[in-house]
């Protein structure tokens, strides 16, 4: 089922891409441990997300299986190295609920689903969030629970002796899913009514969330002895797909600018799922974002024309197609994307759009990779 590309060949593809003289489009996959937890083949013991949030040994079992999934299955269908790694890092997995949970939203664990957080500001006093103490992040109950999980993981990881791999635990430092996305997670659909009915509240809430995320990152970085804003900045704010560019400029852009300025001049990166590409030129020009990780729906050819040849775009076949389509359909969709004009300039990375689902057939992943091997090559190295 796998496509035979050696690790040396994969390394050459990535190096040529980084050198701006690409040989072919690189292929990557966005994956997290949900592919194990929500797949009975890889999780025959039925370990749940709730188990992993409560028990370090359960989290380690899942992440060991995740390591095997990556290096023995998924990486055969992309340009990541196959085989077990020399070192593997366990980490505190908080999925996509960490911002909402940090700002007070109750968590809910549903069968056969990733963890969710309830929009507790959708009813009652919407201003009660401002009673929260964001000046002392390490006193936050959710953060304390996460730090306790990190301590438990560190103790348990020291006992792991499995397949001659060296194990460590990553520092626990959180990013930010964006002020509008987090506001919507807390306030629900009322957040978008607030744009018209109570704009001062929207501004106050998003400023509060941004300040809280910045203070949190600084506190965690200090706790683990690392720089809080080191390297190229990047984050996400998927909910901007639900507002106009005018509203984005007025309400959200200043807060995005505040986040990126902490990381220096850039260029920066950004992940945006959904129908958000109308905002990309504004984000490129105003925030010096020159790498966009996309989801769907995306017209890749039109996006390349809008952004020009020097901006990195990551994207590919929709995850619904990868999960439920046929290999022939996946191949055709990947070829359509590769032939759309998105390869112009040599700044395209083919990937799932966006985040690989559980129980995705190997044949579909192989079809996407094979299509790139056959249709993703450049006639000659792209000029700088």
QUILIN-V394341 format. One record per pair of residues at least 4 apart in sequence whose C-alpha atoms are under 8 Angstrom apart, sorted by sequence separation. I is the first residue (numbers start at 1). GAP is how many residues later the second one is. If there is no record, write none. Layout:
i=I gap=GAP
i=I gap=GAP
This chain:
i=5 gap=4
i=6 gap=4
i=7 gap=4
i=8 gap=4
i=9 gap=4
i=10 gap=4
i=11 gap=4
i=12 gap=4
i=13 gap=4
i=14 gap=4
i=15 gap=4
i=16 gap=4
i=17 gap=4
i=18 gap=4
i=31 gap=4
i=33 gap=4
i=34 gap=4
i=35 gap=4
i=36 gap=4
i=39 gap=4
i=40 gap=4
i=43 gap=4
i=47 gap=4
i=48 gap=4
i=49 gap=4
i=50 gap=4
i=51 gap=4
i=52 gap=4
i=55 gap=4
i=56 gap=4
i=57 gap=4
i=58 gap=4
i=59 gap=4
i=60 gap=4
i=61 gap=4
i=62 gap=4
i=63 gap=4
i=64 gap=4
i=65 gap=4
i=66 gap=4
i=67 gap=4
i=68 gap=4
i=69 gap=4
i=70 gap=4
i=71 gap=4
i=72 gap=4
i=73 gap=4
i=74 gap=4
i=75 gap=4
i=76 gap=4
i=94 gap=4
i=97 gap=4
i=98 gap=4
i=99 gap=4
i=100 gap=4
i=101 gap=4
i=109 gap=4
i=110 gap=4
i=121 gap=4
i=122 gap=4
i=127 gap=4
i=128 gap=4
i=133 gap=4
i=136 gap=4
i=139 gap=4
i=140 gap=4
i=141 gap=4
i=142 gap=4
i=143 gap=4
i=144 gap=4
i=145 gap=4
i=146 gap=4
i=147 gap=4
i=148 gap=4
i=149 gap=4
i=150 gap=4
i=151 gap=4
i=152 gap=4
i=153 gap=4
i=154 gap=4
i=155 gap=4
i=156 gap=4
i=161 gap=4
i=177 gap=4
i=178 gap=4
i=179 gap=4
i=180 gap=4
i=181 gap=4
i=182 gap=4
i=183 gap=4
i=184 gap=4
i=187 gap=4
i=189 gap=4
i=190 gap=4
i=191 gap=4
i=192 gap=4
i=193 gap=4
i=194 gap=4
i=195 gap=4
i=198 gap=4
i=199 gap=4
i=200 gap=4
i=201 gap=4
i=202 gap=4
i=203 gap=4
i=204 gap=4
i=205 gap=4
i=206 gap=4
i=207 gap=4
i=208 gap=4
i=209 gap=4
i=210 gap=4
i=211 gap=4
i=212 gap=4
i=213 gap=4
i=214 gap=4
i=215 gap=4
i=216 gap=4
i=217 gap=4
i=218 gap=4
i=219 gap=4
i=220 gap=4
i=221 gap=4
i=222 gap=4
i=229 gap=4
i=239 gap=4
i=240 gap=4
i=243 gap=4
i=244 gap=4
i=245 gap=4
i=246 gap=4
i=247 gap=4
i=248 gap=4
i=249 gap=4
i=250 gap=4
i=251 gap=4
i=252 gap=4
i=253 gap=4
i=254 gap=4
i=255 gap=4
i=256 gap=4
i=257 gap=4
i=258 gap=4
i=259 gap=4
i=260 gap=4
i=261 gap=4
i=272 gap=4
i=276 gap=4
i=279 gap=4
i=280 gap=4
i=281 gap=4
i=282 gap=4
i=283 gap=4
i=284 gap=4
i=285 gap=4
i=294 gap=4
i=299 gap=4
i=300 gap=4
i=301 gap=4
i=302 gap=4
i=303 gap=4
i=304 gap=4
i=305 gap=4
i=307 gap=4
i=317 gap=4
i=318 gap=4
i=319 gap=4
i=320 gap=4
i=321 gap=4
i=322 gap=4
i=325 gap=4
i=326 gap=4
i=327 gap=4
i=328 gap=4
i=329 gap=4
i=330 gap=4
i=331 gap=4
i=332 gap=4
i=333 gap=4
i=334 gap=4
i=335 gap=4
i=336 gap=4
i=337 gap=4
i=338 gap=4
i=339 gap=4
i=343 gap=4
i=352 gap=4
i=356 gap=4
i=360 gap=4
i=361 gap=4
i=362 gap=4
i=363 gap=4
i=364 gap=4
i=365 gap=4
i=366 gap=4
i=367 gap=4
i=368 gap=4
i=369 gap=4
i=370 gap=4
i=371 gap=4
i=372 gap=4
i=373 gap=4
i=378 gap=4
i=5 gap=5
i=16 gap=5
i=17 gap=5
i=37 gap=5
i=38 gap=5
i=40 gap=5
i=47 gap=5
i=52 gap=5
i=68 gap=5
i=69 gap=5
i=70 gap=5
i=71 gap=5
i=75 gap=5
i=76 gap=5
i=100 gap=5
i=101 gap=5
i=109 gap=5
i=110 gap=5
i=121 gap=5
i=138 gap=5
i=139 gap=5
i=177 gap=5
i=183 gap=5
i=184 gap=5
i=193 gap=5
i=194 gap=5
i=221 gap=5
i=222 gap=5
i=243 gap=5
i=247 gap=5
i=248 gap=5
i=249 gap=5
i=260 gap=5
i=282 gap=5
i=283 gap=5
i=284 gap=5
i=298 gap=5
i=304 gap=5
i=317 gap=5
i=320 gap=5
i=321 gap=5
i=325 gap=5
i=337 gap=5
i=338 gap=5
i=343 gap=5
i=360 gap=5
i=371 gap=5
i=372 gap=5
i=16 gap=6
i=17 gap=6
i=36 gap=6
i=37 gap=6
i=40 gap=6
i=52 gap=6
i=53 gap=6
i=75 gap=6
i=76 gap=6
i=101 gap=6
i=109 gap=6
i=110 gap=6
i=137 gap=6
i=138 gap=6
i=184 gap=6
i=221 gap=6
i=222 gap=6
i=260 gap=6
i=283 gap=6
i=284 gap=6
i=342 gap=6
i=16 gap=7
i=17 gap=7
i=36 gap=7
i=51 gap=7
i=52 gap=7
i=75 gap=7
i=108 gap=7
i=109 gap=7
i=160 gap=7
i=184 gap=7
i=194 gap=7
i=195 gap=7
i=221 gap=7
i=14 gap=8
i=17 gap=8
i=51 gap=8
i=107 gap=8
i=108 gap=8
i=121 gap=8
i=183 gap=8
i=184 gap=8
i=194 gap=8
i=220 gap=8
i=240 gap=8
i=260 gap=8
i=321 gap=8
i=322 gap=8
i=13 gap=9
i=17 gap=9
i=37 gap=9
i=107 gap=9
i=108 gap=9
i=158 gap=9
i=304 gap=9
i=321 gap=9
i=13 gap=10
i=37 gap=10
i=52 gap=10
i=71 gap=10
i=72 gap=10
i=97 gap=10
i=107 gap=10
i=108 gap=10
i=157 gap=10
i=158 gap=10
i=218 gap=10
i=13 gap=11
i=37 gap=11
i=47 gap=11
i=71 gap=11
i=72 gap=11
i=106 gap=11
i=107 gap=11
i=157 gap=11
i=191 gap=11
i=217 gap=11
i=13 gap=12
i=14 gap=12
i=37 gap=12
i=71 gap=12
i=72 gap=12
i=105 gap=12
i=106 gap=12
i=157 gap=12
i=13 gap=13
i=71 gap=13
i=105 gap=13
i=317 gap=13
i=71 gap=14
i=105 gap=14
i=106 gap=14
i=154 gap=14
i=47 gap=15
i=105 gap=15
i=154 gap=15
i=300 gap=15
i=68 gap=16
i=101 gap=16
i=104 gap=16
i=153 gap=16
i=317 gap=16
i=67 gap=17
i=100 gap=17
i=317 gap=17
i=97 gap=18
i=316 gap=18
i=43 gap=19
i=95 gap=19
i=96 gap=19
i=97 gap=19
i=150 gap=19
i=268 gap=19
i=270 gap=19
i=292 gap=19
i=294 gap=19
i=95 gap=20
i=96 gap=20
i=97 gap=20
i=268 gap=20
i=269 gap=20
i=272 gap=20
i=273 gap=20
i=274 gap=20
i=290 gap=20
i=291 gap=20
i=292 gap=20
i=293 gap=20
i=294 gap=20
i=295 gap=20
i=317 gap=20
i=67 gap=21
i=267 gap=21
i=268 gap=21
i=269 gap=21
i=270 gap=21
i=271 gap=21
i=272 gap=21
i=273 gap=21
i=274 gap=21
i=275 gap=21
i=277 gap=21
i=290 gap=21
i=291 gap=21
i=292 gap=21
i=293 gap=21
i=294 gap=21
i=295 gap=21
i=297 gap=21
i=316 gap=21
i=43 gap=22
i=150 gap=22
i=183 gap=22
i=266 gap=22
i=267 gap=22
i=268 gap=22
i=269 gap=22
i=270 gap=22
i=271 gap=22
i=272 gap=22
i=273 gap=22
i=274 gap=22
i=275 gap=22
i=290 gap=22
i=291 gap=22
i=292 gap=22
i=293 gap=22
i=296 gap=22
i=350 gap=22
i=42 gap=23
i=183 gap=23
i=265 gap=23
i=266 gap=23
i=267 gap=23
i=268 gap=23
i=269 gap=23
i=270 gap=23
i=271 gap=23
i=272 gap=23
i=273 gap=23
i=274 gap=23
i=275 gap=23
i=284 gap=23
i=291 gap=23
i=295 gap=23
i=267 gap=24
i=269 gap=24
i=274 gap=24
i=37 gap=25
i=104 gap=25
i=147 gap=25
i=281 gap=25
i=36 gap=26
i=103 gap=26
i=180 gap=26
i=183 gap=26
i=234 gap=26
i=277 gap=26
i=281 gap=26
i=63 gap=27
i=179 gap=27
i=182 gap=27
i=233 gap=27
i=260 gap=27
i=280 gap=27
i=179 gap=28
i=33 gap=29
i=36 gap=29
i=103 gap=29
i=257 gap=29
i=313 gap=29
i=33 gap=30
i=36 gap=30
i=60 gap=30
i=179 gap=30
i=233 gap=30
i=257 gap=30
i=322 gap=30
i=35 gap=31
i=179 gap=31
i=232 gap=31
i=233 gap=31
i=256 gap=31
i=178 gap=32
i=231 gap=32
i=232 gap=32
i=241 gap=32
i=33 gap=33
i=36 gap=33
i=229 gap=33
i=230 gap=33
i=233 gap=33
i=238 gap=33
i=241 gap=33
i=245 gap=33
i=315 gap=33
i=319 gap=33
i=331 gap=33
i=343 gap=33
i=32 gap=34
i=229 gap=34
i=232 gap=34
i=233 gap=34
i=234 gap=34
i=235 gap=34
i=236 gap=34
i=237 gap=34
i=238 gap=34
i=241 gap=34
i=242 gap=34
i=245 gap=34
i=313 gap=34
i=314 gap=34
i=315 gap=34
i=316 gap=34
i=317 gap=34
i=318 gap=34
i=319 gap=34
i=323 gap=34
i=330 gap=34
i=334 gap=34
i=338 gap=34
i=232 gap=35
i=233 gap=35
i=234 gap=35
i=235 gap=35
i=236 gap=35
i=237 gap=35
i=238 gap=35
i=241 gap=35
i=309 gap=35
i=310 gap=35
i=312 gap=35
i=313 gap=35
i=314 gap=35
i=315 gap=35
i=316 gap=35
i=317 gap=35
i=318 gap=35
i=319 gap=35
i=323 gap=35
i=232 gap=36
i=233 gap=36
i=234 gap=36
i=235 gap=36
i=236 gap=36
i=238 gap=36
i=240 gap=36
i=301 gap=36
i=309 gap=36
i=311 gap=36
i=312 gap=36
i=313 gap=36
i=314 gap=36
i=315 gap=36
i=316 gap=36
i=317 gap=36
i=318 gap=36
i=319 gap=36
i=323 gap=36
i=324 gap=36
i=327 gap=36
i=331 gap=36
i=335 gap=36
i=339 gap=36
i=346 gap=36
i=176 gap=37
i=232 gap=37
i=234 gap=37
i=300 gap=37
i=304 gap=37
i=309 gap=37
i=310 gap=37
i=312 gap=37
i=314 gap=37
i=315 gap=37
i=316 gap=37
i=319 gap=37
i=323 gap=37
i=327 gap=37
i=330 gap=37
i=331 gap=37
i=334 gap=37
i=335 gap=37
i=338 gap=37
i=345 gap=37
i=102 gap=38
i=175 gap=38
i=238 gap=38
i=304 gap=38
i=309 gap=38
i=315 gap=38
i=319 gap=38
i=322 gap=38
i=323 gap=38
i=326 gap=38
i=327 gap=38
i=330 gap=38
i=334 gap=38
i=338 gap=38
i=345 gap=38
i=102 gap=39
i=301 gap=39
i=303 gap=39
i=315 gap=39
i=322 gap=39
i=325 gap=39
i=327 gap=39
i=328 gap=39
i=331 gap=39
i=53 gap=40
i=102 gap=40
i=300 gap=40
i=301 gap=40
i=304 gap=40
i=327 gap=40
i=331 gap=40
i=335 gap=40
i=53 gap=41
i=101 gap=41
i=102 gap=41
i=300 gap=41
i=301 gap=41
i=323 gap=41
i=327 gap=41
i=174 gap=42
i=175 gap=42
i=300 gap=42
i=322 gap=42
i=174 gap=43
i=322 gap=43
i=173 gap=44
i=29 gap=45
i=210 gap=45
i=214 gap=45
i=174 gap=46
i=206 gap=46
i=173 gap=47
i=172 gap=48
i=173 gap=48
i=203 gap=48
i=207 gap=48
i=29 gap=49
i=202 gap=49
i=206 gap=49
i=210 gap=49
i=28 gap=50
i=27 gap=51
i=28 gap=51
i=26 gap=52
i=27 gap=52
i=28 gap=52
i=172 gap=52
i=26 gap=53
i=171 gap=53
i=92 gap=54
i=184 gap=55
i=181 gap=56
i=92 gap=57
i=178 gap=57
i=180 gap=57
i=181 gap=57
i=295 gap=57
i=296 gap=57
i=92 gap=58
i=177 gap=58
i=178 gap=58
i=179 gap=58
i=181 gap=58
i=295 gap=58
i=296 gap=58
i=50 gap=59
i=91 gap=59
i=176 gap=59
i=177 gap=59
i=178 gap=59
i=180 gap=59
i=181 gap=59
i=294 gap=59
i=295 gap=59
i=49 gap=60
i=175 gap=60
i=176 gap=60
i=177 gap=60
i=178 gap=60
i=180 gap=60
i=294 gap=60
i=92 gap=61
i=126 gap=61
i=177 gap=61
i=91 gap=62
i=90 gap=63
i=122 gap=64
i=14 gap=65
i=49 gap=65
i=50 gap=65
i=119 gap=65
i=121 gap=65
i=122 gap=65
i=13 gap=66
i=49 gap=66
i=119 gap=66
i=120 gap=66
i=121 gap=66
i=122 gap=66
i=90 gap=67
i=118 gap=67
i=119 gap=67
i=120 gap=67
i=121 gap=67
i=122 gap=67
i=11 gap=68
i=117 gap=68
i=118 gap=68
i=119 gap=68
i=122 gap=68
i=10 gap=69
i=119 gap=69
i=10 gap=70
i=5 gap=71
i=10 gap=71
i=4 gap=72
i=7 gap=72
i=180 gap=72
i=3 gap=73
i=7 gap=73
i=179 gap=73
i=2 gap=74
i=3 gap=74
i=7 gap=74
i=38 gap=74
i=2 gap=75
i=7 gap=75
i=38 gap=75
i=137 gap=75
i=179 gap=76
i=88 gap=77
i=90 gap=77
i=99 gap=77
i=134 gap=77
i=135 gap=77
i=86 gap=78
i=87 gap=78
i=88 gap=78
i=89 gap=78
i=90 gap=78
i=91 gap=78
i=92 gap=78
i=99 gap=78
i=130 gap=78
i=134 gap=78
i=137 gap=78
i=138 gap=78
i=178 gap=78
i=86 gap=79
i=87 gap=79
i=88 gap=79
i=89 gap=79
i=90 gap=79
i=91 gap=79
i=137 gap=79
i=34 gap=80
i=85 gap=80
i=86 gap=80
i=87 gap=80
i=88 gap=80
i=89 gap=80
i=90 gap=80
i=91 gap=80
i=92 gap=80
i=135 gap=80
i=84 gap=81
i=87 gap=81
i=89 gap=81
i=91 gap=81
i=105 gap=81
i=134 gap=81
i=138 gap=81
i=273 gap=81
i=100 gap=82
i=134 gap=82
i=137 gap=82
i=138 gap=82
i=99 gap=83
i=103 gap=83
i=100 gap=85
i=100 gap=86
i=56 gap=93
i=60 gap=93
i=55 gap=94
i=54 gap=95
i=53 gap=96
i=56 gap=96
i=57 gap=96
i=60 gap=96
i=56 gap=97
i=60 gap=97
i=57 gap=99
i=56 gap=100
i=103 gap=106
i=74 gap=288
i=77 gap=288
i=73 gap=289
i=77 gap=289
i=76 gap=290
i=74 gap=291
i=77 gap=291
i=78 gap=291
i=77 gap=292
i=25 gap=318
i=39 gap=319
i=38 gap=320
i=39 gap=320
i=25 gap=321
i=28 gap=321
i=30 gap=321
i=35 gap=321
i=38 gap=321
i=26 gap=322
i=27 gap=322
i=28 gap=322
i=29 gap=322
i=30 gap=322
i=35 gap=322
i=36 gap=322
i=25 gap=323
i=26 gap=323
i=27 gap=323
i=28 gap=323
i=29 gap=323
i=32 gap=323
i=34 gap=323
i=35 gap=323
i=22 gap=324
i=25 gap=324
i=26 gap=324
i=27 gap=324
i=28 gap=324
i=30 gap=324
i=31 gap=324
i=32 gap=324
i=34 gap=324
i=35 gap=324
i=21 gap=325
i=25 gap=325
i=30 gap=325
i=31 gap=325
i=20 gap=326
i=29 gap=326
i=30 gap=326
i=31 gap=326
i=20 gap=327
i=29 gap=327
i=17 gap=329
i=17 gap=330
i=27 gap=342
i=27 gap=345
i=25 gap=347
i=24 gap=348
i=24 gap=349
i=25 gap=351
i=24 gap=352
i=25 gap=352
i=24 gap=353
i=25 gap=353
i=23 gap=354
i=24 gap=354
i=23 gap=355
i=22 gap=356
i=23 gap=356
i=23 gap=357
i=23 gap=358
i=22 gap=359
i=21 gap=360
i=22 gap=360
i=1 gap=361
i=20 gap=361
i=21 gap=361
i=1 gap=362
i=20 gap=362
i=21 gap=362
i=3 gap=363
i=20 gap=363
i=21 gap=363
i=2 gap=364
i=20 gap=364
i=1 gap=365
i=3 gap=366
i=3 gap=367
